C-alpha cells in the first residue's frame, strides 16, 4: 500500500491538543466529587530531628474530620524499593508512610490532616504541637562519606548502601600501566528538582457497598501504582482498588513512583466513607517529590600516543537521599553500564557507591542514569583530546565503534545493534559550521567576547520496561478504540498510536480513540518510563491493528462471498479490489451474528533487548568575560532514532529534553546547607530555563533502523536531555580554554561560576 496521509512518518498534528487549548482537559485537580474533604501533610522543617507529636487540639478544631500520625497507620507497609543487587543484596531501610519519632530530611511526613475545607485543614495543621529535637545531619554524598559524618541509618556504617565494581579491574590496571598518557576529570552532576508543570494531586473515593477504592492521580502508570499500593503498602487485593490517571501535566520519571499521600488518601477515604482530595503546592513539590541526578564522579582514560582509548576507570558516588525511592539505587548502577559510550573501549571498570544523606530521596529523572553517564564520558573525551593536543572531533572519530563492528558488545555487556556514529558527527559539524568557526571566533574577540564550540556524541539504552499489551477494538460506529497501559504525560501518545492504527486500518486520527490510565478498563500496563511507549507499546498497537484488520477482512469475505485476499481496507471500509462493492466498518460491527471476538484484537511485545538511540549535539556559545554570562548562539542536534514515527512529535521531544539539559547545564541546582536545609526550596531560589534561554535548535535525523525492534524505532523521549549537558559544558570549557587555559567547570555554569573561574585564573597568572 502507498503511504497514507495519517500513517507512519507523517507530521500529523497532535490530536489531543484541541481539548487542552480550549480548556477542556481534565487534570486531577479539576475533579471535585460531591462532599469531597481536603487533606494536607505536615512535614518536617529539619534535616534530621527526633520529635514528639500531640494532635488532640487539631482533632477537635472546627471542620476537622481526621488527623493521622504514624500510630494511626502502623499497620501499613512502607514505600518499597523495587531494585536490589543480584550479587550483593541489601535490605532497604523502612520508608514509613508517616515518620515515627525521627525525621530524616526536610519534608519528611509526620501527620496527615483531613477537613471539610482546605482552610480548615491548614488551621489544624498549624495547631499540631510538635516538639522537635534537632540532631546532627549530613547533606551531600561527599560529606556523608567523611569519617565521623552523622549516620543517616545505623545499619549502614559510613552511610554507604552498597559499594560494588562493574567490569574488569585487573585488565584496566594493566592497560593504565602501559598507557602513553592518562586523562582525568572529577565532575559533579548536580541534584535537580523536576518541576513539571502540574504538581502532583490525588483524589480517593470509597464505595462501601463494594468495599472498593478509586484513586485518581496524575501518575505515569495506573497499574504499577495500584499494584504497589495494594500489595506492599495497603495490603489488600488489587481488585479492591481502581486507579485512574486523567490528563497528566508532565512527569519526567518523577510521577512514576508511589508516594505517601496516595496511601493516606486511601486510608482516610475508607475510614471516613467519603472522597478525600490532596494537591501539592509548588513549594511542597520541592520537599515531597523525588529529586534527580546528584552524582560525583572521577573518571580516567588510558591513552595511546595516537589517541586510541586503551582503558577507562571510573569512581562514581551517587546520593540516594534519606530513603530509597522506588528505583533509586538502580539509576547509578544502570547508568554506569553506559559509561563506555560510543567508543571502542575494551578494558573498563567502575566503582559504584550509593550513599545516604539527610536529603529528599533521589530517583529517575529524564534519562535516569544515562545522562549522567553521557556527561562523564563526553567530558572525559574532550579532556583526552586536550591532553594529546587533538581536536575533539578527531579523537571521537579515532575511537568510535565502526558500523562494520555492529552488533557490538561493550565492556559492560550492552549490545549495540545498529548505527553510524561518525556519520551523525559529520553532519552535525556541517550544519553547525564547524570549519567556519575561526571566523566567528575572530569576530567575537573584536567585540571583547569569548567563543567556544562543543560536541557530545551520545548513546543510551531505553525501551526496557518489559512486556506491554495493546487491545484494539472496533466500536458500533466503525471507529477504533485502543486500550493500552502506557500513560501519556504530554508526549502525544494519542496521536502516535493513532498513526500506527491508521497505517494498518486506513482511518483518519479522529476516528481512532486511545484509552489509557484506568485499571478497570485496561487489564495490564507498565506505565510510561524509559522511552518505552513506542518501542514496546507502539509495536503492540501496530501488531494488534494488523491482526484486527485481518479479522475484519475475514468477516467481510464471508459477507461479500469472496476470498480475503481480494479485499482491501480503505477509509473505514472494506472493498473488493477494483470494484464498488464495499462494506463499512460500522456495518460489520452492527451486523447480526458477527462474532464479537472478531471485532477485537490483542497483541503484546517486550523490548527486552532495548534500543540504543544515539546522536551528536553541537553547541556554540559566547561568553561575556566581564559578567560570566553564557549565551547559546547555535545549537545543532543530529540523532539516530531508527525510524521516525511523527517528525513533529519527535522534534518536540528533542527540543524539550534539550532545553531541560540547558537548564541543568546553566542554572539548575538543588542546594542544601550542612544541616540538610533546602536552600533552593521554591522558584524564587531555584532557576528554570525560560523561553529566552532556549536557542533555535537545528534538528535532523540520520536514522539507521533498529535491528531488535519490529518497527525499527529507537526510543526518543529522553535523548535531548542526554546529549545536551556535555555538549554545552564542553563548549563553555572550549571558550575558557582558548583564552585562559581553564579546563574545568562544574554544572551549573552560572555567570557567577564562570566569572569566578576567569578571575581565579587571572589571579593565579599574576602570582
N, C-alpha and C positions, 0 to 999 in steps of 0.2 A: 504494500500500500504506500501511496505517496504521503509525505509529511502533512499533517493537518494543522490548522490554524492554532489549535489549543494544545498540541501534543508536546512531547519531549523536545527540548531545545528551543522552544518558543518563549519570547519575552512577554508572557501573559501577566497582566497587572493583577495585583493581589485582590482576590475576590472578597476577602474578609474586611477590606478597608472601608467599604461604603458605610456599613453599620457603625464602625468606630468613628468615622469622620462626622457622622450625623448624631453622635452622642447616643447611639442605640446599643452600644456594647453593654455587657453585664459583667462587672467585676464583683468580687466578694463583698466589698464594702457597699455595693449597691443593694444588697439583699437586706430586707427588713421584715422578717417573719412576724406574724401577729404576736403581741405581748413579749417581744424579744427583750431579754435582760442584757446588761452590758457588763463586761469584765475588764479588769485592769490587773497588771502584775506589779508587785512590789519587788524592786531589785536592789542589790547591794551597791552602796556608794563607795565601797572599799575593795581594793585588790585582793586583800585577804583579811578575814576577821572571824573571831568567834562571836556568837550572838545568842541572846535570849529574846523571845518574842511574846508579846501579850496582845491578843486581838479581840478581847472581850468588849472593849469600848467600841471598837469598829463594828462588831457584830450587832450591837444594839442601836446603831445610828439609823435615822430615817431612810427607808428605801433599800437598805442593805438586805440581801437575800442569803448570802453565804460568804464566809471568809475561810479559805483553805490554807493550812500550813502543812509542813511535812508530816505531822502526826495524822492529819486527816486523809492523806493519800499514801500511807505507809504500805498498803497492800499492792501498790503499783510497781511494776518493774521500772528500771531506769532506761534512759535512752541508750540504745545499743551501738557498739562499733561493729561494723559488718566485715572488717578485714582483720586477718591475722597472718603472721608469717608461717609459711609451710614448714620451715626447718628450725625455727626458733620462736615457738608460740609464746604469747604473753597473755596475761589476764588483765583486761581493761579495768581501770578503777570505776567504781559506781558513779554513774552520771544521773543524779536524782532528779525527779520531776520538780521537787521543791527541796532546797537545801535544808538540812537539819544541823543546827549547832555551829556549822562553819561554812563560810562562803570563800570561794577561791578565785573569783575575778569580779571586776566591776561589771554589774549587770546580772550577776548570779541571782537566781529567783528564790525568794523566801516566802512570798504569800500571794494569793490569788483572790481578788475581791469581785463579787458579783452583786450588782444592784439594779434597781429599776431604771436608772439613768446613768449615763457616763459621769455626769457631775457628782451624783451621789456616791458613785464608786470612787471617784477621786477624793472626795471628802473623807471617806472611810479609810482610804489608803494612807492619807496623812494622819489619821487618828491611831494607826497601829503603832504600838510602843515597841521599838526595837532597841535593845541595849547592845551597842557594838563595842567589841574589844579588839582594836586593830592588832594584827600580827605582822611580823616581817614578811614581805612579799618580794618576788623577783619577776622582772619583766625582761623579755628578750632572751633568745637561746644562748647567746654568748655569756651573758650574766648568769644564766641558770646553770651553766657548766663550770663556773668558777668554784674553786674549793671554798667550802664554808657558806655557799649560797643557801638561802632559805629553801627548804624542801617542800615542794608542792604536794607530793604524796610520799609518806614514809616508806611504802613498799617499793619505791623506785629511787634507790640511792643515786645521788648526783643528778637527779631529775631526768635521767635517761630512760626512755621507754624501751628502745632497742638500739643496738649498735651492731650492724651487720655489714658484710662485704659482698659486693657483686663483681664477678669477673675473676681474672687470674692474676693475683698479686705477684707471684713469683715471676711470671712472664713479663710483667710490667717493670719490675725491678731490674731484670736482666736487660730490657730494652733501654731503660734510662741509663744504665751503666755504660752502654755502648753509644749513646747519643752524641752527636756533634754539638748540640745546643739544646737548651730547655727554656720554654716559655712558661711563665707562671702568672696567674691572676688570683686575686681574692676579691670577691664581689658580694654585694648584698642585694637580694631581691626583696624589696620592702613589702611589709604587710599591707594588704588592700582591703577596703570596705566596699562591698559590691555596689550598693546604691542603685538598685533597679528603680525604675520609675514608680512602680506600685509597691509600697511597703506591704509586708505580709498582713493577712487578715484571715479570719475564720469564723464560721457560724456553725453551731452544732444544735441539732434538734433531736428530740427523743419521742418515739412512738411507744407509749406504754402498753398498748394492746398487743403489739408485735414484739415488745422488748427489743427495739431496734433503734440504732443511732444513725443519723445522717449528718455527716460532716462536709461542709462546703469550704474549700480552702484554695487559695491561689498557689498551687503546687506545680511541680514539674512531672508529677506522675501519681494518679489516684490509687492504683493498685499497690504500688510499693508502700505508699503512705498508710493505706488501710492495713496491709499485712503486718508491717512493723508495729503499728499501734495496737492492733488486736492481739497478735501473737506474743509480743515481747513486753508490752507496757500495760495494756488494759487486761490482758489475759482472758480474752473472750473469743469465741469462734468468729472467724472472718465474716460469716453470714449475718452476724449481728450488727454490722456496720456497713453503711453505704457511704462512699466518698465521691464527691462531685467537685470537679475543677471547672469553673466557668472561664471567662476571659482572664488571662494572666498577663500582667504588665511587666514582663521581664523576669528572668530567673538567673541566668549565667551560672548555673550549678547550685547556687545557694538555696534555691527553693526546692531542691530535690529531697532534702532531708526532713525527717520528723522533728518537730520542736515541742517543747514543754506545753505550750499553750493549747495544742490540739488535744492532748490527753486530758488536761484540766477542763477544757470545754466539755469533753465527753462526760467526765465525772459530774460536772455541775449540771449539765442538761438532764442527766438521768436522775440525779438526786432532787432537783427542783421541778422536774416534769415540765420543763418549758425550754424554749430556744434561748441560747446564750451566744452573744457576739463579742468578739475581741478584734481590735485592729491596732496595729503598731503605728506610733508616731515616728517621724524620721529619726529623732534622737534615740528612740528605743531600738531602732534597727542597728545603730552603731554598737550597741552593747548586748543585743539579744539574738542576733543572727550570726552564723558562722562567717569568719573572715577568710582571706585567701593569701597565697604565696608565703612570704616570711621565711626565706632561706638565706643562710650564709654559706658560701661555697669557696673553697680553694681548689683550683684546678691547674694541672701542669701538663704540658705536651713535650714529649721527647722528639727531637727533630734531627733529621739527617741534613747534611750540608746542602743538598739540592732542594730542600724544602719538604721532603716527604715526612708524613707523620708516622712515627715509629711506635708510640705508645701514649696512652692517656691515663693520668692518675687523678682522682677526684676525692675530696673530702667534703661531704655535704651534711650540714646541720639544719634540721627543719624544726621550727617551733610548732608544737601541737596546741598550745594554749593550756588551759587548766583541766579540760576534759577531752576525751577522744570523741570527736564527732563521727558521723556515720561511716565515712570513708577516709577520715583524716590521715591515719598513718599510711594508707595506701598511696596517697598522692606523691610524696617524695620518693617512695620506693619504686613506684611505676615510672615516675619521671626519670629516675636515674638510669633506667634501661634504655632511654632515648638519648643519652648524653653523647654517644659517638656521632650523632647527626648523620649527614650525608657522606661521611668520609670513610675511606678505606683504612680503618684502624684495627689492626689485628690483636694488639695487646691492650687490654682495658681493665681498670679496677676502680671501683668507687666504694668508699666507706660511707654508709648512711647512718646517721644518728638522728633519732627523733626525741625531742626534748619537751618536757612540761615547763610551763611558766604560768604566772598568775595573770593571764590574759584571756580574752574571748577565744573559744576553740576555733581552730583553723580546719578548713575542708576545701573541697573542689571549688575553684573559681575559673571561669572560662579558659579552658585548656588543661587545667588540673594536672600540673607537673610537667607537661610538655613545653609550655612557655618558659618555665624555669630552666629546663634542660637546654632548649634552644638558645636562651640568653647566655648560658655558661659556654657552650661550645663555640658560638659565633663571636663572643668577646675574646675567647682564647685563640681562635684562628687569627683574628686581627693582631693580637699580641704576638703570635708566632711570626706573622708577616713583618712586623716591626723589628723583631729580634733578628731576622735574617736579611732585612733590607729588601724584602719582596713586596710587590703590590698585593692588596687584599684579593683582587680577582685572580691573579696568577697563582697564589698559594691555594686558592679554592680549586681551581681547575686541576692543579697538580695532584690533589688528593681526593677529588670526587670519585665515588664509585661509578665506573663507566657503565653505559647501558648494556654492553656485552656481558657484564658480570651478573646481571639480574636474571633470575631471582638471587638475591644476595643475603646471606645470613650474617648479621652483625656479631660483634664480640659478646653482646648481651643476649643473643638468641632471637632477635627480631628478624623477620624475613621480608625484605623489601621486594615487592613483586614486579614493579614497573616504574619507569620514569626516565627522564633525560635531564639530569641536573645542570649540566653545563649549558644546555640549550636555554633554560629559563634565565640563567645568569646572563648569558649573552644578550638575550632580548631585553632584559631589564636595563642593562648598560646602554643599549641602543636607544631605548625610549627615554632614559634619563640623561642623555647627552654626556656620557662619560668622557669621551675624547675631547669635548669642548670645555670641560670643566676648568682647565687652566685659564682660559679667557675670563670666565666668570669669577674665578679666584682673584685675578688681577684687578678686575673692576671693583670687587668688594674691598680690596685693600686700599684703593684710591679713596673710598668712602670711609675708611677707618674701621672696617668691619672684618671679622674673621669668617671664613667659609670652609665648610667641610662636606665630604660625601661619604656615606657609609653603606655597607652591604650586610645583608644577612640572608643566607640560603638555609632554609629550614626543612625539616621533615617531622611529621608527627604520626602517631598511631591513633586511630579512632574507629568508632563503629563496633565496639566490642561489648556492648551492653548485654548481649545474649539473644535469645530467640524472641522474635516479635511476630504476632499473628494479626492478620487483617481479614475482616469479613466484608464482602461486597454483596449488597442486596439490590434487587430490582423492586421498586415500590409500585403501588397501584396506578400511579400517574406516568409510569415509564421512566421515572428518574432513578438515579443510582445513589444508594446510601453506603458510605464506607464507615465501618466501625473499627477503630484501632486504638491500642493502648498507649501510644505516644501522646505527648502533650505539648501543644504549641504555647509559647510564651512571647510570641511576636515574630517568629521565624517565617511564617507564611505557609504552614502545613496545608491549610485548606486549599490553597492554590496549587502547591506542588503535587499533592496527592490527586487532585482533580486532573492535572495534566497526565499523570500516569494512567488514570482511568480513561481519559479521553483518547489516549494513544491506542487503547485496546477496543473501546466501545464507541468511539467516534461521536461523543457527546460534548456539547459546549459546557464550560465550567459551571454555569448557573443551574444546570440540571444534575450536578453532582454535589452531594451533601456529605460533609465529613462530621462524624460524631467522635469526640474524644472526651476523656475526663469524666467517666461515670461508671463505677464498678458494677452497677446493676445492669446496664445496657451492654457493657463490653466485658467479655469473660476473663481476659487476661491482658496484661500490659506491663511493659518495662518502664514506662515513662520516657522522658527525653533527657538525654545527657550524653556527653562524649561524642557529639556529632554522629549519632547512630540512627536518627529518624529516617533519613533517606537510604543510607546503606543497608539498613535492616528492614525498617517499616516500609520503605519505598519498594523494595523487592517483593515483599509480601503483598502489597497493594497491586503491583503490576501482575504478579502471578495469579492472584485471586480474580482480577479483572479479566485476564486471558481465559481463565477457567470458566468464569461466568459467561463470557462470550461464546465459548464452545457449547455450553449447555443451552444457551438461547438459540443457537443455530440448530441444535438437535431438535428442540421443540418446534421451531419454525419449519424444519424439514418435514416433520410429521404432518403439520397442518397444511403446508403448501405442496406436499407429496412430491418432494424432490430430494436429492441427496444433499447432505450438509455441505459438501464441497462445492455445490453450485450456488451457495448463498454468500452474500456479503453484508456486513454491518455498516450502516451509514446514517448519521443524524437521527439516532434514536429509533431506527427501524431495521428490519432485515428484508433484503430484496433478492430475488432470483437474478443473478448476474445477467445483464443485457436485456432485461425485461422491465415492465412496470408493475409486475406482481410483487406485492410488498405487504408486510405485516409489522405494525409498530410495536415497540416495547410495551406500551400501555395495553394494547390488545392482547399481547401474550400474557401479561400479568393478570389481566381481568378474565381471561378465557377459562370457562368452567372445565374442571377436570385436569387442569395443569397441576402437576406435582409441585407443591410449594418449595420442596427441596431443590428443584431445578432453578429456582429464582434466586438462590443464594449460593455463594462460593466462598470458601475459606482456604487460605494458604498461610504458611509460616516460613520464616527464614532466620537463620542465625549467622551473623557475620563474625564467627568465632576467630577467624584469622586476622580480622581487622583490615582496614585500608590505610594507606600511607600517603596522604596528600603532602605535597612539597612545593616549594617555590622560592622565589627571591624577592626580597624587599630592598629597594634602593631609596635612600633618603639624602636630600641635600639641605643643609642648614646654614643660616647666617647668624652670627653672634655679635652682639654689641659688647666689646671688652670693657666699656665703662660702666655698664649696668649688669652684665651677665645674662641679658635677655637672649633667649634662643628662639629663632623664628624658622619654621619649616617652610622652605621656599619651593621644594619639589619633592613629590612622593610618587614612586612607581612600584607597582606590585605585578609580578607575573607568576601565576600559580598553575600547578598541575592538579586538577580535580577529577581527572579520569574522563568524565563525561559531564557536560553541563545540562542540567535539567531545565533551569529557567535562568537566563542571563541576568534579568533584573533582580530576582531574589538573591542570586549568587553575589552580585555586586553589592547589594545591601548588606549581606552578611560580612563580606570582606571589609567594607567601609566601616561598619560598626565595630568589628573586632580591632581594626587598625586604630581607630580613634581611642578605644579603650587602652590599647598599648601605648599610644601617645600620652594619654593621661598618666599612666603608670611611669613612663619614662621621664616626664617633665614635671609632674606636680603631685601625684597621689602618694600618700604615705600615712598609715596609722601610727601615731606616736604615743607611747606610754611613758610615764615617768618611772622612777625607780621603785615607787610604791605600787605600781600596777594601775595607776590612774590614767584613763584615756584622755590625753590632751586634745586630740583631734576628734572630739565627740559629737560634732554637728557640722552642717555645711557652712557654718561660719568659720570653721577651723580647718576643714578638710576640703582640698581643692579638687574640683572635677573639670574636665575639659568642656569648653563651651563651643559654640559654632565657630567663633573667631579663632579658636585654637586648632580647628580641623582644616588641613590644607585640601586643595583639589587633588584627588587621587587618580592617577592614570592606572587603569587595571586591565590586564589581559590574561588569557589562559593559554598555556602550552600543554594541552591535555594529552596524556598517554593513558589509554583505558586500563582500569584496574583489572588484574587477572584473577582476583579472588572474589569478585562481586559480579553477579549475573548482569547487572545493569552497567557495569564498567565504571560506576561512580566511586569517588573517594569523598569522605566526609569533609564538609567545608565550614561548618558553623564556628569553629574556634581558630581557624588558620590565621585570620587577621591579627589576633592577639598574640600569636606565636612568633611571627616574623618581625613585628613592629618594634618591640623594645630593643633588641640587639642592633637592628639597623639604625635606629635613631641615636642610640648612645654611641655606636661606632662612628656615626657622622660627627657628633659633638667632639669626640676624642680626636678624630681626624683633624678638625679645625684647631683644636687646642695643641695638638702635637706639632702641626706645621709651624705654628707661631711661637709656642712656648716650651715645646718638648714635654707637655703634660700628657701622660699615657693612661691616666685613670680618673674616673669619676663615677660615683655610685648614683643609682636612681633614688629619688627623682632628681634630675639635673635642673634644680630650681635656679633662678637668677642669682640668688644668694650663694649657692654652692659653686656655680660657675665663676662668679666674681671672686669668691674666696680662693678658689683653685688658682686663678690667674694672679691674684695678689700674693699668695704664698709663694708661688714660683718666682715672681719678680723679686720678692724679699730675699729668697734664698740666693738668687742670682747676684743681688747686690752684695750679699755677705761673702 
